[in-house]
Amino acid sequence: MATKKNMTLRIEPELKRQAAELFQSLGMDLSTATGIFYRQALRYHGLPFEVRIDEPNETTYQAMKVAENDEDMHGPFNSVADMMEALNA
């Protein structure tokens, strides 16, 4: 059996909790899941999933178009408060 070493990861507590819950439902702990991730990364010679920028959906494009035509949405703003007021209008 291979010798194992400790590793420290910094992760948001809620993300860790959700991941631990998911992996537990799959019958493994965080350590096992992390090991699987590394093995898959080595197998794929990169990340074992697609990394991309999501294209906005039609609703987002429509909201962007409305905002583009809204005179109150254009800066420059004198303060963050002014910008937030314009966003909340």
N, C-alpha and C positions, 0 to 999 in steps of 0.2 A: 504494500500500500504506500502511496506517495506521501511524503511529508507535507503537512499543510502549514501555512503561515497566516497570521492575523492581518487584517486589513481594516482601516477605518474609513468610513464613508460619511460625508456630511449631506444630510437629506432632511427636508421638512418633515416634522413629526406626523402630520396628517397623511402625507404621501406614503411615509413608511408604514403607518397603520393600515392604510388601504391596501398597499402591496402585500403586507404580511397576511392580511385576511384573505386576499385572493390566492396567494401561494399556498396557504394552509388548506383552502378548499380544493387545491390540486394535489394535496398530500406532500407538500414540501415546505421547508423554512426559507427565510431570506438568504441564508448562506448557500443553500442548494440552488435556488433560483439565480443568484448572482453567478455561481459557477457555470450554470447552463448558458447564461448570457455570454460569458467569456468564451466558452467552447464554440458557441455558434458564431461569434465574431471572428474567431480564428478560422473556422470552417469557411465563412463567407469572405474572408480577407477584408473585413469592414463591418459596419453595423449590420446586424441581421434583420434589418427592416428598412423600409424606404424613409429617407429624410427629405422633406420637401416643404416648400412654402405653399400653404393652401390658397387656392384661388377663391376670392370672395364669391358668395352666392348672389342670386338675382336681387334678393331683398337688400343685401348690403350695397350692391351697385346702385339701387334706387335711392337708398338713404344718402349715399355719397353724392348723387346727382342733385338731390334736394338741397343738401348742405352747400354744394358748390354755387347754387343760385341764391342762397340766403346771404344777403348783404351783412347781416349781423355776425356771420360766422368767419368773416375775413379779418385777419389781424393787420398790422401788429396791435397787440393789446398792451395796455399800460401796466397790467399786473396779471398774476395768475387768477386773482379773484374776478377781474373783468372777463377773462377768457372763460372761466367756469360759469359765469353769469350768462354769457352768450351761448354756451353749450346747453345750459339748463333752460333757456328761454323757449 
